[in-house]
């Protein structure tokens, strides 16, 4: 299967069948020394980094409006080396975005904190899939979305209205799986709630909320994959 899906186009996704392989990822197995050396450099530059566990794909395909793939649990240090030079390594990254839509149709994103790997970058609250996000070996995308948004912003999306399906955008740097989550309050009120949550945190992961009100409202630090998602939303796609 390897990696077989259209790139740089937004795809409708009815189901995500990405399974966790208990075996080691070949990239981690074959690059142990380079991973350790690079991690020493990364921690030297940013002591706040934590070598937790995330997952890295070894296969992903788009079949009949479904994403089908295989991934492996790896150390964050493995992910850090991979993302520096990931082309042709037999590994790719997939992650999920809860597209937070306010009652006034504005989007609410976040800006990452200064101590994080993506310091100052703007995207929807999100994080890599972790082993906790899998149920009987199958990824639970909505669990990941709700968990990450709650951890970063304090907003609980458990009862929010969800879009009928997922969508995905795949680029050489990774595949983002996204879904609209609608909250009744206007964007300013959601942003106020997020700012209050961040202010109360001892070590907040994010700097604060970022409101995006129309397709041309592109903030500084916007991650490259975000622009097509923003344009898609304000074009009224579904």
C-alpha positions as CSV (number, residue, x, y, z in Angstrom):
1,X,0.0,0.0,0.0
2,X,2.8,2.4,0.9
3,X,1.6,6.1,0.3
4,X,-1.0,6.3,-2.4
5,X,-3.3,9.3,-2.2
6,X,-3.9,12.5,-4.1
7,X,-1.8,15.4,-2.9
8,X,-2.6,19.1,-2.5
9,X,-6.4,18.6,-2.9
10,X,-9.1,18.4,-0.2
11,X,-10.6,15.0,-0.2
12,X,-14.0,13.9,1.4
13,X,-13.4,11.2,3.9
14,X,-16.2,8.9,5.1
15,X,-14.1,6.8,7.4
16,X,-10.5,6.6,8.7
17,X,-9.1,3.1,9.0
18,X,-5.6,3.8,10.3
19,X,-4.4,1.0,12.5
20,X,-1.6,0.8,15.1
21,X,1.1,-1.8,14.2
22,X,2.7,-3.1,17.4
23,X,6.0,-3.6,15.6
24,X,8.8,-0.9,15.4
25,X,8.7,1.7,12.6
26,X,11.6,0.9,10.2
27,X,12.7,4.6,10.3
28,X,13.2,4.4,14.1
29,X,14.8,1.0,13.9
30,X,17.3,2.0,11.3
31,X,18.3,5.4,12.6
32,X,18.7,4.9,16.3
33,X,22.1,6.6,16.6
34,X,21.1,9.6,14.4
35,X,17.9,10.0,16.5
36,X,19.8,10.1,19.8
37,X,22.4,12.6,18.5
38,X,19.8,14.9,17.0
39,X,17.8,14.7,20.2
40,X,20.8,15.9,22.3
41,X,21.0,18.9,20.0
42,X,17.3,19.6,20.1
43,X,17.2,19.5,23.9
44,X,20.3,21.7,24.1
45,X,18.4,24.3,22.1
46,X,15.1,23.8,23.9
47,X,15.3,22.1,27.3
48,X,11.4,22.2,27.6
49,X,11.1,19.4,25.0
50,X,9.8,16.0,26.2
51,X,10.6,12.7,24.5
52,X,7.0,11.3,24.7
53,X,5.3,8.9,22.4
54,X,3.6,9.8,19.1
55,X,2.8,7.7,16.0
56,X,4.3,7.8,12.5
57,X,2.8,6.3,9.4
58,X,4.4,3.5,7.3
59,X,1.4,3.4,4.9
60,X,-1.6,5.5,3.9
61,X,-4.0,5.2,0.9
62,X,-7.3,6.8,-0.2
63,X,-9.8,4.2,-1.3
64,X,-13.5,4.7,-1.9
65,X,-13.6,7.9,0.2
66,X,-11.8,6.1,3.0
67,X,-8.3,6.7,4.5
68,X,-6.6,3.3,5.1
69,X,-3.2,3.1,6.7
70,X,-0.8,1.7,9.2
71,X,1.2,3.5,11.8
72,X,3.7,2.7,14.7
73,X,4.3,4.2,18.1
74,X,7.7,6.1,18.0
75,X,9.5,8.4,20.4
76,X,9.1,12.1,19.8
77,X,12.8,12.3,19.2
78,X,12.3,10.0,16.2
79,X,9.6,12.3,14.9
80,X,11.9,15.3,15.3
81,X,14.7,13.7,13.2
82,X,12.2,12.5,10.6
83,X,10.6,15.9,10.1
84,X,14.0,17.4,9.3
85,X,14.6,15.2,6.3
86,X,11.5,13.1,5.7
87,X,11.5,12.6,1.9
88,X,11.9,9.0,0.7
89,X,12.1,7.5,4.2
90,X,9.0,5.3,4.1
91,X,7.4,7.4,6.8
92,X,4.8,10.1,6.9
93,X,2.9,12.1,9.4
94,X,-0.9,12.3,9.9
95,X,-2.7,14.5,12.4
96,X,-6.2,15.9,13.0
97,X,-7.7,19.3,13.2
98,X,-11.0,20.2,14.8
99,X,-12.0,23.2,12.7
100,X,-13.5,25.4,15.4
101,X,-16.4,27.4,13.8
102,X,-18.0,30.1,15.9
103,X,-21.7,31.1,15.8
104,X,-20.8,34.1,13.6
105,X,-19.0,31.6,11.1
106,X,-15.5,32.9,12.1
107,X,-12.8,30.3,12.7
108,X,-10.9,30.2,16.0
109,X,-7.3,29.0,15.7
110,X,-4.4,29.2,18.2
111,X,-0.9,30.6,18.2
112,X,1.6,28.2,19.8
113,X,3.7,29.2,22.8
114,X,7.3,30.3,22.7
115,X,8.6,27.2,24.4
116,X,7.1,24.8,21.8
117,X,8.6,23.3,18.6
118,X,6.1,25.3,16.5
119,X,6.6,28.5,18.5
120,X,4.5,31.4,17.1
121,X,2.9,29.3,14.4
122,X,-0.9,29.5,13.9
123,X,-3.2,26.5,13.2
124,X,-6.2,24.8,14.8
125,X,-5.6,23.4,18.2
126,X,-4.2,19.9,17.5
127,X,-1.5,17.4,18.3
128,X,-0.1,14.2,16.8
129,X,-1.9,11.0,17.3
130,X,-0.7,9.1,20.4
131,X,-1.4,5.5,21.5
132,X,-4.1,6.8,23.8
133,X,-6.1,7.8,20.7
134,X,-6.5,4.2,19.5
135,X,-9.4,1.8,20.3
136,X,-8.7,-1.8,19.7
137,X,-5.8,-0.8,17.4
138,X,-8.0,1.7,15.3
139,X,-7.5,5.4,15.5
140,X,-10.4,7.4,17.1
141,X,-10.0,10.7,15.2
142,X,-12.7,12.6,17.1
143,X,-11.3,11.5,20.5
144,X,-7.9,13.0,19.4
145,X,-9.6,16.2,18.3
146,X,-11.6,16.7,21.5
147,X,-8.7,15.8,23.7
148,X,-6.2,18.1,22.1
149,X,-8.6,21.1,21.9
150,X,-9.5,20.6,25.6
151,X,-5.8,20.4,26.7
152,X,-4.7,23.4,24.7
153,X,-7.7,25.8,25.0
154,X,-10.0,24.5,27.8
155,X,-12.9,24.3,25.3
156,X,-14.9,21.0,25.6
157,X,-16.2,19.9,22.2
158,X,-17.9,16.8,23.4
159,X,-21.4,18.2,22.8
160,X,-20.5,20.5,19.9
161,X,-22.3,19.9,16.5
162,X,-19.9,18.0,14.2
163,X,-19.7,18.1,10.4
164,X,-21.2,15.1,8.7
165,X,-17.9,13.8,7.5
166,X,-14.2,14.3,7.7
167,X,-12.0,15.8,5.0
168,X,-8.3,15.4,4.4
169,X,-5.5,17.4,2.8
170,X,-2.3,15.6,2.0
171,X,1.0,17.3,1.2
172,X,4.6,16.0,1.1
173,X,4.9,17.2,4.7
174,X,1.9,15.3,6.1
175,X,-1.8,14.6,5.9
176,X,-4.2,16.6,8.0
177,X,-7.6,15.1,8.7
178,X,-10.2,17.8,9.6
179,X,-13.8,18.2,10.6
180,X,-16.0,21.2,11.4
181,X,-17.0,21.6,15.1
182,X,-19.6,24.3,15.6
183,X,-20.0,26.3,18.8
184,X,-23.0,28.7,19.3
185,X,-21.0,31.6,20.9
186,X,-19.5,34.2,18.6
187,X,-15.8,34.2,18.0
188,X,-15.0,37.0,20.5
189,X,-16.6,35.1,23.3
190,X,-14.8,31.8,22.5
191,X,-11.5,33.8,22.3
192,X,-12.2,35.3,25.7
193,X,-12.8,31.9,27.2
194,X,-9.5,30.5,25.7
195,X,-7.5,33.5,26.9
196,X,-8.9,33.1,30.4
197,X,-7.9,29.4,30.3
198,X,-4.4,30.2,29.1
199,X,-3.9,32.9,31.8
200,X,-4.8,30.3,34.5
201,X,-2.4,27.7,33.3
202,X,1.0,27.3,34.9
203,X,2.7,26.2,31.7
204,X,0.2,26.9,28.8
205,X,1.0,25.2,25.5
206,X,-0.4,28.1,23.5
207,X,0.1,31.8,23.4
208,X,-3.6,32.5,22.8
209,X,-6.5,32.4,20.3
210,X,-6.5,33.7,16.8
211,X,-9.8,34.7,15.1
212,X,-10.0,34.3,11.3
213,X,-13.1,36.1,9.9
214,X,-12.8,35.7,6.1
215,X,-10.7,33.9,3.5
216,X,-8.2,36.8,3.1
217,X,-7.8,37.2,6.9
218,X,-4.5,35.3,7.1
219,X,-2.5,36.0,10.3
220,X,1.2,36.1,10.6
221,X,2.8,32.8,11.4
222,X,0.0,30.8,9.6
223,X,1.1,27.2,8.9
224,X,1.2,26.5,5.1
225,X,-1.5,23.8,5.2
226,X,-4.0,26.2,6.9
227,X,-4.6,28.5,3.9
228,X,-6.5,25.9,1.8
229,X,-8.5,24.9,4.8
230,X,-9.5,28.5,5.5
231,X,-10.4,29.1,1.8
232,X,-12.4,25.9,1.8
233,X,-14.5,26.9,4.8
234,X,-15.3,30.4,3.7
235,X,-16.2,29.1,0.2
236,X,-19.0,27.2,1.9
237,X,-17.7,23.7,1.0
238,X,-19.2,20.6,2.5
